[in-house]
């Protein structure tokens, strides 16, 4: 019988099998490496893009902070100007206030009455004077009540006295007046 030695064929098949396995393992390793590099490059590109967006956002935020600072300075200047205007309005009202008060009092004084003194204590004015009789004092008080610059009109004292200079019999009176105080207009607070 003839004998054939199959050992070199088996060894060749075995070598071929090992070579095939090494080739597949190498290709798999290369494929894994290529996919890993691709994923790394993609993630790195996205990270760079996000970093660029963050820097852009920070620059925009800095620009907006500058604008907000300018706007708050403008609001503060506006508030200061409005405060100064309110002070000017108050001063103008105080400047013309006594004139209006004296005009109201002078228009209300009847013929047979005269004022001896006027005392202004801020919101309260005290008038002292003389009249020929009680009816003239009442007319004077009615005349004072008609004016809008004056609040309450109250008779403090009315009595018969002898006037020192002329020696005539008259009614001495003291009347208290309340001033109408105009409050400055307050603006609503801004948030």
Residue frames relative to the residue before (quaternion, step in Angstrom):
aa qw qx qy qz dx dy dz
X 1.0000 0.0000 0.0000 0.0000 0.00 0.00 0.00
X 0.4235 -0.7026 0.5242 0.2286 3.38 -1.10 0.74
X 0.1966 -0.7850 0.5780 0.1046 3.47 -0.97 0.76
X 0.1584 -0.7687 0.6142 0.0819 3.51 -0.89 0.91
X 0.3224 -0.7397 0.5613 0.1840 3.50 -0.91 0.93
X 0.1455 -0.8207 0.5515 0.0330 3.59 -0.40 1.25
X 0.4226 0.7302 -0.4577 0.2805 3.57 1.20 -0.02
X 0.6721 0.4631 -0.3496 0.4600 3.63 0.77 -0.73
X 0.6204 0.5224 -0.3602 0.4610 3.66 1.02 -0.58
X 0.6524 0.4985 -0.3197 0.4730 3.59 0.93 -0.81
X 0.6561 0.4942 -0.3175 0.4738 3.52 0.93 -0.85
X 0.6376 0.5136 -0.3269 0.4720 3.58 1.02 -0.74
X 0.6505 0.4993 -0.3209 0.4739 3.60 0.96 -0.81
X 0.6390 0.5233 -0.3218 0.4628 3.52 1.04 -0.85
X 0.6545 0.4997 -0.3106 0.4748 3.58 0.96 -0.85
X 0.6307 0.5237 -0.3201 0.4747 3.52 1.05 -0.85
X 0.6506 0.5123 -0.3114 0.4662 3.61 0.97 -0.82
X 0.6602 0.4936 -0.3077 0.4752 3.60 0.94 -0.86
X 0.6329 0.5279 -0.3207 0.4668 3.58 1.01 -0.88
X 0.6517 0.5091 -0.3111 0.4683 3.59 0.97 -0.89
X 0.6623 0.5023 -0.3062 0.4640 3.59 0.92 -0.89
X 0.6561 0.4975 -0.3157 0.4715 3.58 1.00 -0.83
X 0.6275 0.5261 -0.3324 0.4680 3.58 1.03 -0.74
X 0.6640 0.4888 -0.3039 0.4773 3.61 0.89 -0.91
X 0.6524 0.5032 -0.3165 0.4702 3.61 0.96 -0.87
X 0.6496 0.5131 -0.3116 0.4665 3.59 1.00 -0.82
X 0.6599 0.4937 -0.3044 0.4776 3.56 0.96 -0.89
X 0.6428 0.5124 -0.3235 0.4686 3.60 0.98 -0.82
X 0.6499 0.5049 -0.3125 0.4744 3.58 0.98 -0.86
X 0.6485 0.5107 -0.3090 0.4723 3.59 0.97 -0.87
X 0.6496 0.5182 -0.3094 0.4623 3.57 0.99 -0.91
X 0.6514 0.4975 -0.3131 0.4797 3.61 0.93 -0.89
X 0.6538 0.5087 -0.3111 0.4657 3.59 0.94 -0.89
X 0.6642 0.5041 -0.3052 0.4599 3.61 0.92 -0.90
X 0.6530 0.4939 -0.3151 0.4800 3.60 0.96 -0.84
X 0.6427 0.5224 -0.3249 0.4565 3.60 0.99 -0.85
X 0.6560 0.4956 -0.3108 0.4770 3.59 0.94 -0.85
X 0.6429 0.5237 -0.3189 0.4590 3.60 0.98 -0.82
X 0.6602 0.4873 -0.3037 0.4843 3.59 0.93 -0.91
X 0.6407 0.5315 -0.3253 0.4485 3.59 0.96 -0.87
X 0.6799 0.4867 -0.2908 0.4650 3.58 0.87 -0.93
X 0.6378 0.5204 -0.3239 0.4663 3.60 1.03 -0.79
X 0.6731 0.4837 -0.2942 0.4757 3.59 0.87 -0.96
X 0.6462 0.5154 -0.3214 0.4620 3.59 0.98 -0.82
X 0.6389 0.5196 -0.3233 0.4661 3.59 0.99 -0.78
X 0.6592 0.4914 -0.3046 0.4808 3.59 0.95 -0.87
X 0.6351 0.5231 -0.3316 0.4615 3.62 1.01 -0.81
X 0.6489 0.5024 -0.3190 0.4741 3.60 0.97 -0.82
X 0.6363 0.5263 -0.3230 0.4624 3.57 1.03 -0.79
X 0.6640 0.4871 -0.3005 0.4812 3.59 0.94 -0.90
X 0.6341 0.5235 -0.3332 0.4614 3.61 0.99 -0.77
X 0.6456 0.5072 -0.3175 0.4745 3.57 0.99 -0.81
X 0.6441 0.5092 -0.3242 0.4698 3.60 1.00 -0.77
X 0.6354 0.5244 -0.3285 0.4619 3.58 1.01 -0.80
X 0.6575 0.4990 -0.3126 0.4702 3.60 0.92 -0.86
X 0.6394 0.5166 -0.3194 0.4714 3.57 1.00 -0.82
X 0.6556 0.5082 -0.3016 0.4700 3.57 0.99 -0.86
X 0.6468 0.5135 -0.3208 0.4638 3.58 1.01 -0.78
X 0.6380 0.5083 -0.3306 0.4746 3.60 1.00 -0.77
X 0.6552 0.5017 -0.3085 0.4731 3.58 0.97 -0.84
X 0.6326 0.5286 -0.3217 0.4657 3.58 1.05 -0.81
X 0.6448 0.5115 -0.3221 0.4679 3.60 0.97 -0.82
X 0.6471 0.5118 -0.3176 0.4674 3.59 0.99 -0.84
X 0.6643 0.4941 -0.3054 0.4704 3.60 0.99 -0.81
X 0.6114 0.5418 -0.3540 0.4554 3.61 1.06 -0.67
X 0.6305 0.5199 -0.3299 0.4726 3.58 1.02 -0.78
X 0.6672 0.4930 -0.3052 0.4676 3.59 0.93 -0.90
X 0.6376 0.5182 -0.3289 0.4656 3.60 1.00 -0.80
X 0.6287 0.5298 -0.3296 0.4642 3.58 1.04 -0.78
X 0.6562 0.4943 -0.3096 0.4787 3.57 0.95 -0.84
X 0.6550 0.5144 -0.3121 0.4572 3.58 0.97 -0.85
X 0.6615 0.4873 -0.3222 0.4703 3.59 0.94 -0.78
X 0.6102 0.5297 -0.3551 0.4701 3.62 1.09 -0.63
X 0.6480 0.5113 -0.3137 0.4694 3.57 0.99 -0.85
X 0.6463 0.5092 -0.3251 0.4663 3.61 0.96 -0.83
X 0.6484 0.5103 -0.3192 0.4662 3.59 0.97 -0.81
X 0.6489 0.5004 -0.3163 0.4780 3.60 0.98 -0.81
X 0.6285 0.5282 -0.3314 0.4649 3.60 1.03 -0.78
X 0.6513 0.5102 -0.3171 0.4637 3.59 0.95 -0.88
X 0.6487 0.5154 -0.3212 0.4587 3.60 0.97 -0.83
X 0.6537 0.5050 -0.3115 0.4697 3.59 0.95 -0.87
X 0.6557 0.5014 -0.3209 0.4644 3.62 0.96 -0.83
X 0.6227 0.5252 -0.3395 0.4702 3.61 1.04 -0.74
X 0.6589 0.5007 -0.3100 0.4679 3.58 0.95 -0.86
X 0.6377 0.5149 -0.3313 0.4673 3.61 1.00 -0.77
X 0.6391 0.5143 -0.3289 0.4678 3.61 1.00 -0.77
X 0.6355 0.5135 -0.3292 0.4734 3.58 1.03 -0.77
X 0.6423 0.5154 -0.3239 0.4656 3.60 0.97 -0.83
X 0.6462 0.5096 -0.3239 0.4668 3.61 0.96 -0.84
X 0.6498 0.5101 -0.3170 0.4659 3.58 0.98 -0.84
X 0.6644 0.4982 -0.3059 0.4655 3.59 0.94 -0.85
X 0.6466 0.5054 -0.3271 0.4685 3.59 0.99 -0.77
X 0.6410 0.5057 -0.3281 0.4751 3.59 1.01 -0.76
X 0.6618 0.4938 -0.3082 0.4724 3.60 1.00 -0.78
X 0.6320 0.5382 -0.3358 0.4453 3.57 1.10 -0.67
X 0.7542 0.3620 -0.2134 0.5046 3.58 0.91 -0.85
X 0.4738 0.7080 -0.4207 0.3119 3.60 1.24 -0.28
X 0.6974 0.4576 -0.2993 0.4633 3.66 0.71 -0.94
X 0.6154 0.5445 -0.3522 0.4480 3.58 1.04 -0.69
X 0.6659 0.4882 -0.2988 0.4785 3.57 0.91 -0.88
X 0.6357 0.5341 -0.3225 0.4545 3.56 1.02 -0.82
X 0.6864 0.4696 -0.2906 0.4732 3.60 0.83 -0.93
X 0.6209 0.5300 -0.3448 0.4633 3.58 1.05 -0.69
X 0.6568 0.5068 -0.3117 0.4633 3.60 0.93 -0.88
X 0.6659 0.4877 -0.3092 0.4724 3.59 0.96 -0.84
X 0.6830 0.4924 -0.3063 0.4441 3.59 0.86 -0.91
X 0.6496 0.5048 -0.3252 0.4663 3.62 1.05 -0.66
X 0.6984 0.4871 -0.2696 0.4498 3.59 1.15 -0.58
X 0.5605 0.6158 -0.4037 0.3791 3.62 1.16 -0.40
X 0.3454 -0.7415 0.5342 0.2133 3.62 -0.70 1.04
X 0.7154 -0.4726 0.3109 0.4102 3.58 -1.32 0.25
X 0.7798 0.3445 -0.1729 0.4933 3.57 0.85 -0.90
X 0.6295 0.4639 -0.3625 0.5071 3.59 1.03 0.80
X 0.0107 -0.7811 0.6236 0.0306 3.54 -1.20 0.47
X 0.4322 -0.6980 0.5232 0.2285 3.51 -1.21 0.68
X 0.2836 -0.7639 0.5597 0.1512 3.56 -0.90 0.96
X 0.8080 -0.0875 0.0706 0.5783 3.62 1.01 -0.78
X 0.1613 -0.7418 0.6430 0.1013 3.53 -1.28 0.55
X 0.0467 -0.7888 0.6129 0.0008 3.56 -0.85 1.00
X 0.1529 -0.7973 0.5822 0.0452 3.57 -0.74 1.12
X 0.0362 -0.8038 0.5936 -0.0154 3.60 -0.61 1.15
X 0.7488 -0.3526 0.2088 0.5209 3.58 0.83 0.91
X 0.8373 -0.0329 0.0610 0.5423 3.59 -0.20 -1.26
X 0.7278 0.3683 -0.2150 0.5371 3.62 1.26 -0.23
X 0.1112 -0.7749 0.6215 0.0321 3.56 -0.93 1.01
X 0.1592 -0.7806 0.6001 0.0723 3.55 -0.91 0.97
X 0.1269 -0.7810 0.6104 0.0358 3.57 -0.77 1.13
X 0.0497 -0.7616 0.6455 0.0305 3.58 -0.92 0.93
X 0.2007 0.7888 -0.5580 0.1619 3.53 -0.90 0.89
X 0.4144 -0.6776 0.5527 0.2521 3.51 -1.41 -0.21
X 0.0516 -0.7691 0.6366 0.0243 3.53 -1.23 0.62
X 0.6147 -0.5768 0.3905 0.3701 3.54 -1.23 0.46
X 0.7992 -0.0828 0.0463 0.5935 3.62 1.06 -0.63
X 0.7279 -0.4412 0.3095 0.4239 3.57 -1.34 0.08
X 0.6163 0.5593 -0.3480 0.4315 3.60 1.04 -0.71
X 0.6338 0.5167 -0.3325 0.4699 3.62 1.02 -0.70
X 0.6202 0.5255 -0.3353 0.4763 3.60 1.05 -0.74
X 0.6533 0.5044 -0.3123 0.4703 3.60 0.96 -0.87
X 0.6333 0.5164 -0.3310 0.4719 3.63 1.00 -0.78
X 0.6315 0.5368 -0.3236 0.4564 3.57 1.02 -0.82
X 0.6689 0.4932 -0.2982 0.4695 3.59 0.92 -0.90
X 0.6332 0.5181 -0.3355 0.4670 3.63 0.98 -0.78
X 0.6490 0.5188 -0.3115 0.4611 3.57 0.99 -0.83
X 0.6480 0.5110 -0.3173 0.4671 3.60 1.02 -0.76
X 0.6576 0.5282 -0.3129 0.4366 3.59 1.01 -0.79
X 0.6087 0.5823 -0.3536 0.4066 3.60 1.13 -0.51
X 0.6596 0.5222 -0.3138 0.4401 3.61 1.13 -0.53
X 0.4568 -0.7169 0.4732 0.2314 3.55 -0.99 0.94
X 0.5844 0.5933 -0.3780 0.4045 3.61 1.17 -0.39
X 0.7153 0.4049 -0.2275 0.5221 3.55 1.23 -0.47
X 0.3787 -0.7180 0.5378 0.2277 3.55 -1.01 0.82
X 0.8343 -0.0543 0.0871 0.5417 3.54 -0.46 -1.22
X 0.1685 -0.7479 0.6355 0.0921 3.55 -1.12 0.77
X 0.0394 0.8176 -0.5675 0.0892 3.57 -0.63 1.17
X 0.3534 -0.7195 0.5608 0.2071 3.56 -0.93 0.95
X 0.2381 -0.7873 0.5558 0.1202 3.54 -0.67 1.12
X 0.7947 -0.0707 0.0926 0.5957 3.59 0.82 -1.03
X 0.0821 0.7442 -0.6620 0.0327 3.57 -1.16 0.73
X 0.2014 0.7845 -0.5596 0.1757 3.61 -0.51 1.18
X 0.5396 -0.6100 0.4779 0.3291 3.51 -1.21 0.56
X 0.0620 0.7792 -0.6189 0.0777 3.54 -0.91 1.00
X 0.3999 -0.6563 0.5708 0.2889 3.51 -1.30 0.26
X 0.3901 -0.7338 0.5126 0.2157 3.55 -0.65 1.17
X 0.5147 -0.7084 0.4023 0.2671 3.59 -0.76 1.12
X 0.7219 0.4717 -0.2742 0.4256 3.59 0.77 -0.96
X 0.7962 0.2900 -0.1498 0.5094 3.59 0.84 -0.95
X 0.3855 -0.7385 0.4714 0.2896 3.58 1.19 -0.40
X 0.4811 0.6688 -0.4430 0.3535 3.62 1.20 0.30
X 0.4948 -0.6460 0.5073 0.2837 3.51 -1.30 0.63
X 0.0980 0.8035 -0.5739 0.1240 3.63 -0.50 1.20
X 0.4621 -0.6260 0.5370 0.3258 3.54 -1.38 0.07
X 0.2118 -0.7537 0.6106 0.1197 3.58 -0.73 1.10
X 0.0231 -0.8220 0.5688 -0.0163 3.59 -0.83 0.90
X 0.1413 -0.7271 0.6635 0.1055 3.48 -1.38 0.45
X 0.0485 -0.7949 0.6043 -0.0240 3.55 -0.71 1.14
X 0.2070 -0.7596 0.6043 0.1220 3.56 -1.01 0.87
X 0.1222 -0.7826 0.6096 0.0322 3.55 -0.97 0.98
X 0.2499 -0.7306 0.6110 0.1745 3.54 -1.11 0.69
X 0.3731 -0.7149 0.5445 0.2307 3.56 -0.92 0.92
X 0.3785 -0.6544 0.5938 0.2754 3.52 -1.22 0.57
X 0.1758 -0.8001 0.5692 0.0702 3.56 -0.51 1.22
X 0.2634 -0.7560 0.5816 0.1444 3.55 -0.75 1.11
X 0.2938 -0.7528 0.5645 0.1682 3.53 -0.73 1.07
X 0.4939 -0.6463 0.4791 0.3298 3.58 -0.99 0.76
X 0.5085 -0.6450 0.4786 0.3105 3.53 -1.08 0.76
X 0.2176 -0.7813 0.5734 0.1159 3.55 -0.77 1.06
X 0.3753 -0.7177 0.5398 0.2294 3.54 -0.95 0.88
X 0.5325 -0.6039 0.4624 0.3714 3.60 -1.10 0.49
X 0.5191 -0.6470 0.4678 0.3052 3.53 -1.10 0.77
X 0.3313 -0.7327 0.5604 0.1985 3.53 -1.03 0.86
X 0.3939 -0.7232 0.5186 0.2298 3.51 -1.08 0.69
